[in-house]
Amino acid sequence: MRITERADVQRARRVIVKVGSSSISGDNAGQIPPLVDALAAAHGRGVEIVLVSSGAIATGMPYLRLQERPTDLATQQAAASVGQNLLIFRYQDSLDRYDIVAGQVLLTAGDLEDATHRSNAQRAMARLLDLRILPIVNENDTVATHEIRFGDNDRLAALVAQLLDADLLVLLSDVDSLYTKPPQEPGAERIATVAYGDELDGVVFGSTTVNSVGTGGASTKASAARLAAESGTAVLVTSTALVHEALTGADVGTWFSPAA
């Protein structure tokens, strides 16, 4: 069903949740169990959940004795190869508490640009959901090159939402909402709702202003939210710590209304 308002969240039947590297790797690896708790609660209500998870490179770095994120493609791919395996293990280890099985889905931009590959990906994920498996999607960093990347997993999540005709996309990060100015400044106000088609120039996500040439989480999340909303999928942007509240319709984060 199509949902248009926050009050409809608990009626959503197919939901895509995207979590970023910084929320589930390094010192924040302990956030995986509470994230899984929220996903499992929704799964238990009969919701079809797809998790789009970054973090393969960040998870693999310590095992390659890397102190900083590598800049060369080959080392990024090596770190992703090691980290993806560990990341899926950590998710499955936590999902085991609920007898939920994860299915790994690795995609490149080319997979969603090629009609045959796109159809295969859609069919495979739809079948996983039919079987009550929880797909965990990531970019296939081991084979992706700089020229054929999604750019960020916010965009990947929006494209997966389009592919699966999802009711809701939840974009998680370290920041709880969009604001009218940096939230630490006096007078900053949370933006609860963005109507479809509204311009976002001057709006702030964390400490970053959203505009046409923005950087980091602000611009990518705004772009991904618009992309999904254009296809009729409602979008909620909030922090990983508030994922349970987000999936139960609480008044958290910033809600992007979908196209009619």
LUMDRENDREN-127904 format. One record per residue: residue in three letters; y, x, z of N, C-alpha, C in turn. Coordinates in steps of 0.2 Angstrom, whole numbers, padded with zeros to 4 digits, always signed. Layout:
<sites>
ALAYXZYXZYXZ ...
</sites>
This chain:
<sites>
MET-0006+0004+0000+0000+0000+0000+0006+0004+0000 ARG+0012+0002-0003+0018+0005-0003+0021+0004+0004 ILE+0024+0009+0007+0028+0008+0013+0035+0011+0012 THR+0040+0007+0015+0047+0009+0013+0051+0010+0019 GLU+0048+0008+0025+0052+0009+0031+0047+0013+0037 ARG+0051+0016+0041+0047+0020+0047+0042+0015+0050 ALA+0044+0009+0051+0040+0004+0055+0034+0002+0051 ASP+0033+0004+0045+0027+0003+0041+0022+0009+0042 VAL+0024+0014+0045+0019+0020+0045+0012+0019+0047 GLN+0011+0015+0052+0004+0014+0054+0000+0010+0049 ARG+0004+0007+0044+0000+0003+0039-0002+0008+0033 ALA+0001+0014+0033-0001+0018+0028-0008+0020+0027 ARG-0011+0020+0021-0018+0021+0021-0020+0028+0018 ARG-0015+0031+0015-0016+0038+0012-0010+0042+0014 VAL-0011+0047+0018-0006+0051+0020-0007+0059+0019 ILE-0002+0062+0016-0002+0069+0015+0002+0073+0021 VAL+0000+0077+0024+0003+0081+0029+0004+0088+0027 LYS+0010+0091+0027+0010+0098+0025+0013+0102+0032 VAL+0010+0108+0033+0012+0112+0039+0013+0119+0036 GLY+0018+0122+0039+0020+0129+0036+0017+0135+0040 SER+0018+0140+0037+0014+0146+0040+0017+0148+0047 SER+0023+0147+0048+0026+0149+0055+0024+0145+0060 SER+0021+0139+0058+0019+0134+0063+0012+0135+0066 ILE+0008+0138+0062+0001+0139+0064-0002+0146+0063 SER+0002+0151+0063+0000+0158+0062+0003+0162+0068 GLY+0001+0168+0069+0004+0172+0074+0003+0169+0081 ASP+0009+0170+0084+0010+0167+0091+0009+0159+0091 ASN+0010+0156+0085+0009+0149+0085+0002+0146+0083 ALA-0003+0151+0082-0009+0149+0080-0012+0143+0085 GLY-0010+0143+0091-0012+0138+0096-0009+0131+0095 GLN-0005+0131+0090-0003+0124+0088-0008+0120+0083 ILE-0013+0124+0081-0018+0121+0077-0022+0115+0080 PRO-0024+0116+0087-0028+0111+0090-0024+0104+0091 PRO-0017+0105+0093-0014+0098+0094-0012+0095+0087 LEU-0011+0099+0082-0010+0097+0075-0017+0093+0073 VAL-0022+0096+0074-0029+0092+0073-0030+0086+0077 ASP-0027+0086+0083-0028+0080+0087-0024+0074+0084 ALA-0018+0076+0081-0014+0070+0078-0018+0068+0072 LEU-0020+0073+0068-0024+0071+0061-0030+0067+0063 ALA-0034+0069+0068-0040+0066+0070-0039+0059+0072 ALA-0033+0058+0076-0031+0051+0078-0030+0046+0072 ALA-0026+0049+0067-0025+0045+0061-0031+0044+0057 HIS-0035+0049+0057-0042+0048+0053-0046+0043+0057 GLY-0046+0043+0063-0050+0038+0067-0048+0031+0066 ARG-0041+0030+0064-0039+0023+0062-0040+0021+0055 GLY-0044+0025+0052-0046+0024+0045-0041+0026+0040 VAL-0036+0030+0042-0031+0033+0037-0035+0039+0033 GLU-0033+0039+0027-0036+0045+0023-0031+0050+0023 ILE-0033+0056+0026-0028+0061+0028-0029+0067+0023 VAL-0024+0070+0020-0025+0077+0017-0020+0081+0020 LEU-0022+0087+0022-0018+0092+0025-0016+0098+0020 VAL-0010+0099+0019-0008+0105+0014-0006+0110+0019 SER-0009+0116+0020-0008+0121+0025-0006+0127+0021 SER+0000+0130+0023+0001+0137+0021-0002+0141+0027 GLY-0001+0148+0026-0003+0152+0032-0008+0157+0030 ALA-0011+0157+0024-0017+0162+0022-0014+0169+0023 ILE-0009+0170+0020-0006+0177+0020-0004+0179+0027 ALA-0001+0175+0031+0001+0177+0037-0005+0178+0042 THR-0010+0174+0041-0016+0174+0045-0020+0180+0044 GLY-0020+0183+0037-0024+0188+0035-0020+0195+0037 MET-0014+0195+0038-0010+0201+0039-0013+0206+0045 PRO-0014+0203+0051-0016+0207+0056-0023+0211+0055 TYR-0027+0207+0051-0034+0210+0049-0033+0216+0044 LEU-0028+0216+0041-0026+0222+0036-0022+0227+0039 ARG-0020+0226+0046-0016+0230+0049-0009+0231+0046 LEU-0006+0225+0044+0000+0224+0041+0005+0222+0046 GLN+0011+0225+0047+0016+0223+0052+0021+0218+0049 GLU+0022+0218+0042+0026+0214+0039+0023+0211+0033 ARG+0025+0205+0031+0023+0202+0025+0023+0207+0019 PRO+0018+0208+0015+0018+0212+0009+0022+0210+0004 THR+0025+0214+0000+0030+0212-0006+0026+0213-0012 ASP+0021+0217-0013+0017+0217-0019+0012+0212-0020 LEU+0011+0210-0026+0006+0204-0027-0001+0206-0025 ALA-0003+0212-0026-0010+0213-0025-0012+0213-0017 THR-0007+0216-0013-0008+0215-0006-0007+0208-0003 GLN-0003+0205-0006-0002+0197-0004-0009+0194-0006 GLN-0012+0195-0012-0018+0192-0013-0024+0194-0009 ALA-0024+0201-0007-0029+0203-0002-0028+0200+0005 ALA-0022+0199+0007-0021+0196+0014-0023+0189+0013 ALA-0021+0185+0008-0023+0178+0007-0031+0177+0007 SER-0034+0182+0004-0041+0181+0003-0045+0182+0010 VAL-0042+0186+0014-0045+0187+0021-0042+0181+0025 GLY-0036+0179+0025-0033+0174+0029-0035+0167+0028 GLN-0036+0165+0021-0039+0159+0020-0045+0157+0023 ASN-0050+0162+0023-0056+0161+0026-0055+0159+0034 LEU-0051+0164+0037-0050+0163+0044-0046+0156+0046 LEU-0042+0154+0042-0038+0148+0043-0042+0142+0043 ILE-0047+0142+0037-0051+0136+0037-0056+0136+0043 PHE-0058+0142+0045-0063+0142+0051-0059+0139+0057 ARG-0053+0141+0058-0049+0139+0064-0048+0131+0064 TYR-0047+0128+0058-0046+0121+0057-0053+0118+0058 GLN-0058+0120+0055-0065+0117+0056-0067+0117+0063 ASP-0066+0123+0066-0068+0124+0073-0064+0118+0078 SER-0058+0117+0076-0055+0112+0080-0057+0105+0078 LEU-0058+0104+0071-0060+0097+0069-0067+0095+0072 ASP-0071+0101+0073-0078+0099+0076-0078+0095+0082 ARG-0072+0095+0086-0072+0091+0092-0072+0084+0090 TYR-0070+0082+0084-0070+0075+0082-0076+0073+0077 ASP-0080+0078+0076-0085+0077+0071-0082+0075+0064 ILE-0077+0079+0062-0074+0078+0056-0075+0084+0052 VAL-0077+0084+0045-0078+0089+0041-0072+0091+0036 ALA-0070+0097+0036-0065+0099+0031-0068+0101+0025 GLY-0064+0100+0019-0066+0102+0013-0060+0106+0010 GLN-0061+0112+0008-0056+0117+0006-0054+0116-0002 VAL-0048+0115-0003-0046+0114-0010-0040+0119-0012 LEU-0042+0124-0016-0037+0129-0018-0034+0127-0025 LEU-0028+0127-0026-0025+0125-0032-0020+0130-0035 THR-0019+0131-0041-0013+0135-0044-0009+0130-0048 ALA-0003+0132-0049+0002+0128-0053-0001+0126-0060 GLY-0005+0130-0063-0008+0129-0069-0013+0123-0068 ASP-0016+0122-0063-0021+0117-0062-0018+0110-0062 LEU-0012+0109-0060-0009+0103-0060-0004+0102-0067 GLU-0004+0107-0070+0000+0107-0077-0005+0105-0083 ASP-0011+0107-0082-0016+0106-0087-0019+0099-0086 ALA-0020+0095-0091-0022+0088-0090-0029+0088-0087 THR-0033+0092-0090-0040+0092-0088-0041+0094-0081 HIS-0038+0100-0079-0039+0102-0072-0036+0097-0067 ARG-0030+0094-0069-0027+0090-0065-0031+0084-0063 SER-0035+0081-0069-0039+0076-0068-0045+0077-0063 ASN-0048+0083-0064-0053+0086-0060-0051+0086-0053 ALA-0045+0089-0052-0043+0090-0045-0042+0083-0042 GLN-0039+0078-0045-0038+0072-0043-0045+0068-0041 ARG-0050+0069-0046-0056+0066-0045-0060+0069-0039 ALA-0059+0075-0038-0063+0079-0032-0060+0077-0026 MET-0053+0077-0025-0050+0075-0019-0051+0068-0017 ALA-0051+0063-0022-0052+0056-0021-0059+0055-0018 ARG-0064+0059-0021-0071+0058-0019-0072+0061-0012 LEU-0068+0066-0010-0069+0069-0003-0066+0064+0002 LEU-0061+0060+0000-0058+0055+0004-0063+0049+0005 ASP-0066+0048-0001-0071+0042+0000-0076+0044+0005 LEU-0078+0050+0005-0084+0053+0009-0081+0054+0016 ARG-0075+0052+0018-0072+0053+0024-0071+0061+0026 ILE-0071+0065+0021-0069+0072+0022-0062+0073+0022 LEU-0060+0078+0026-0052+0079+0027-0051+0085+0022 PRO-0048+0084+0016-0046+0090+0012-0041+0094+0015 ILE-0042+0101+0015-0036+0105+0017-0034+0109+0010 VAL-0028+0108+0008-0026+0111+0002-0021+0117+0003 ASN-0022+0122-0001-0017+0127-0001-0017+0130-0008 GLU-0011+0134-0009-0011+0137-0016-0016+0143-0016 ASN-0019+0144-0022-0024+0149-0022-0021+0156-0023 ASP-0018+0158-0018-0014+0165-0018-0018+0170-0021 THR-0025+0170-0021-0029+0176-0023-0028+0177-0031 VAL-0027+0171-0034-0027+0172-0042-0020+0170-0044 ALA-0016+0167-0040-0009+0165-0043-0005+0171-0044 THR-0001+0171-0049+0004+0176-0050+0011+0174-0049 HIS+0016+0178-0049+0023+0176-0048+0025+0171-0053 GLU+0022+0171-0059+0024+0167-0065+0021+0160-0064 ILE+0016+0159-0061+0012+0153-0061+0011+0150-0054 ARG+0016+0151-0050+0016+0149-0043+0020+0142-0042 PHE+0018+0138-0037+0022+0132-0035+0029+0134-0033 GLY+0029+0140-0030+0036+0142-0027+0035+0141-0019 ASP+0033+0136-0017+0032+0134-0010+0027+0129-0009 ASN+0024+0128-0003+0019+0123-0002+0022+0116+0000 ASP+0029+0116+0001+0032+0109+0001+0032+0106-0006 ARG+0033+0110-0011+0032+0107-0018+0025+0105-0019 LEU+0021+0109-0017+0013+0108-0018+0012+0101-0015 ALA+0014+0101-0009+0012+0094-0005+0015+0088-0009 ALA+0021+0089-0012+0024+0083-0015+0020+0082-0022 LEU+0018+0087-0025+0014+0086-0031+0007+0083-0029 VAL+0004+0085-0024-0002+0082-0021-0001+0075-0019 ALA+0004+0073-0016+0006+0066-0015+0006+0062-0021 GLN+0009+0065-0027+0010+0061-0033+0003+0061-0036 LEU-0001+0066-0036-0008+0066-0039-0012+0061-0035 LEU-0012+0060-0029-0016+0055-0025-0013+0048-0024 ASP-0007+0047-0027-0003+0041-0025-0003+0039-0018 ALA-0001+0044-0014+0000+0044-0007+0005+0039-0005 ASP+0004+0036+0001+0009+0031+0004+0014+0035+0008 LEU+0012+0040+0011+0017+0044+0015+0016+0052+0014 LEU+0021+0055+0014+0021+0063+0015+0025+0065+0021 VAL+0021+0069+0025+0025+0071+0031+0025+0079+0030 LEU+0032+0081+0030+0033+0088+0029+0035+0091+0036 LEU+0031+0096+0039+0032+0098+0046+0034+0106+0045 SER+0038+0107+0050+0041+0114+0051+0043+0115+0058 ASP+0047+0120+0059+0049+0122+0066+0055+0118+0068 VAL+0058+0114+0063+0064+0110+0065+0063+0103+0065 ASP+0066+0099+0069+0064+0092+0070+0067+0087+0065 SER+0073+0089+0062+0076+0084+0058+0081+0087+0054 LEU+0084+0083+0049+0091+0085+0046+0096+0083+0050 TYR+0102+0087+0050+0108+0086+0054+0114+0086+0050 THR+0119+0083+0053+0126+0083+0049+0129+0090+0050 LYS+0127+0094+0055+0129+0101+0055+0124+0105+0059 PRO+0124+0112+0060+0119+0115+0064+0118+0112+0071 PRO+0112+0110+0073+0111+0106+0078+0113+0109+0085 GLN+0114+0116+0085+0117+0119+0091+0124+0118+0092 GLU+0128+0116+0087+0135+0115+0087+0137+0108+0090 PRO+0142+0108+0094+0145+0101+0097+0146+0096+0091 GLY+0144+0090+0092+0145+0085+0087+0140+0084+0082 ALA+0135+0089+0082+0129+0088+0077+0126+0082+0078 GLU+0124+0078+0073+0121+0072+0073+0114+0072+0069 ARG+0109+0070+0072+0103+0069+0068+0104+0064+0062 ILE+0101+0065+0056+0101+0060+0051+0094+0057+0051 ALA+0094+0051+0053+0088+0047+0054+0085+0045+0047 THR+0089+0043+0042+0087+0040+0036+0091+0043+0030 VAL+0087+0044+0025+0091+0046+0019+0089+0041+0013 ALA+0093+0037+0011+0092+0031+0006+0090+0035+0000 TYR+0086+0032-0004+0084+0034-0011+0090+0035-0015 GLY+0091+0041-0018+0096+0043-0022+0102+0046-0019 ASP+0102+0046-0012+0108+0049-0008+0109+0056-0010 GLU+0115+0059-0010+0116+0066-0011+0115+0069-0004 LEU+0113+0075-0004+0112+0079+0003+0117+0084+0004 ASP+0122+0086-0001+0126+0091+0000+0130+0091+0007 GLY+0130+0096+0011+0133+0097+0017+0128+0095+0023 VAL+0123+0092+0022+0118+0091+0027+0114+0097+0029 VAL+0112+0098+0035+0110+0104+0038+0102+0103+0040 PHE+0098+0107+0039+0091+0107+0041+0091+0114+0045 GLY+0090+0113+0052+0090+0119+0056+0097+0122+0056 SER+0097+0128+0054+0104+0132+0053+0106+0133+0046 THR+0102+0129+0041+0104+0130+0034+0106+0124+0031 THR+0112+0125+0027+0115+0119+0024+0111+0118+0017 VAL+0110+0111+0016+0107+0109+0010+0112+0108+0005 ASN+0110+0112-0001+0115+0111-0007+0110+0113-0013 SER+0114+0113-0019+0110+0115-0025+0107+0122-0025 VAL+0110+0126-0021+0108+0133-0022+0106+0136-0015 GLY+0103+0131-0011+0101+0132-0004+0095+0137-0004 THR+0094+0140+0002+0088+0144+0003+0083+0142+0008 GLY+0077+0144+0008+0073+0143+0014+0071+0136+0014 GLY+0069+0134+0021+0066+0127+0022+0071+0121+0020 ALA+0077+0122+0020+0082+0117+0019+0081+0114+0012 SER+0082+0119+0007+0082+0117+0000+0075+0115-0002 THR+0070+0118+0000+0063+0117-0002+0061+0110+0000 LYS+0062+0108+0006+0060+0102+0009+0064+0096+0006 ALA+0071+0097+0005+0075+0092+0002+0072+0091-0005 SER+0071+0096-0009+0068+0095-0016+0061+0092-0016 ALA+0057+0094-0011+0050+0091-0011+0051+0084-0009 ALA+0055+0082-0004+0056+0075-0002+0058+0071-0008 ARG+0063+0073-0012+0066+0070-0018+0060+0068-0023 LEU+0056+0074-0024+0051+0073-0029+0046+0068-0027 ALA+0044+0068-0021+0039+0063-0019+0042+0056-0019 ALA+0048+0055-0016+0051+0049-0016+0052+0046-0023 GLU+0053+0050-0028+0054+0047-0035+0048+0044-0037 SER+0042+0046-0035+0036+0043-0037+0034+0037-0032 GLY+0038+0036-0028+0036+0030-0023+0033+0031-0017 THR+0033+0038-0015+0030+0040-0009+0035+0041-0004 ALA+0035+0038+0002+0039+0039+0008+0038+0046+0011 VAL+0044+0049+0013+0043+0055+0016+0047+0056+0023 LEU+0043+0059+0027+0046+0061+0034+0046+0068+0035 VAL+0052+0071+0037+0053+0078+0038+0054+0079+0046 THR+0050+0082+0049+0050+0083+0056+0047+0090+0058 SER+0046+0091+0065+0043+0097+0067+0036+0096+0068 THR+0032+0102+0068+0025+0102+0070+0024+0099+0076 ALA+0028+0100+0081+0027+0098+0088+0027+0090+0088 LEU+0030+0087+0083+0031+0080+0084+0026+0076+0079 VAL+0021+0079+0077+0017+0076+0071+0013+0070+0074 HIS+0011+0070+0080+0008+0064+0083+0013+0058+0082 GLU+0019+0059+0085+0024+0054+0084+0026+0052+0077 ALA+0026+0057+0073+0027+0055+0066+0022+0051+0063 LEU+0016+0052+0065+0010+0048+0062+0009+0041+0065 THR+0013+0040+0070+0012+0033+0074+0019+0029+0073 GLY+0023+0032+0069+0029+0028+0067+0035+0028+0072 ALA+0035+0033+0077+0040+0034+0081+0047+0036+0078 ASP+0052+0035+0081+0059+0037+0078+0060+0044+0079 VAL+0057+0048+0075+0058+0055+0075+0059+0058+0068 GLY+0062+0064+0067+0063+0067+0060+0068+0063+0056 THR+0068+0065+0050+0072+0061+0045+0068+0058+0039 TRP+0069+0052+0038+0065+0047+0034+0068+0047+0027 PHE+0065+0049+0022+0067+0048+0015+0064+0042+0012 SER+0068+0037+0011+0066+0031+0008+0063+0032+0001 PRO+0058+0029-0002+0055+0030-0008+0059+0026-0013 ALA+0058+0027-0020+0060+0023-0025+0057+0016-0025 ALA+0060+0011-0027+0057+0004-0027+0052+0004-0032 
</sites>
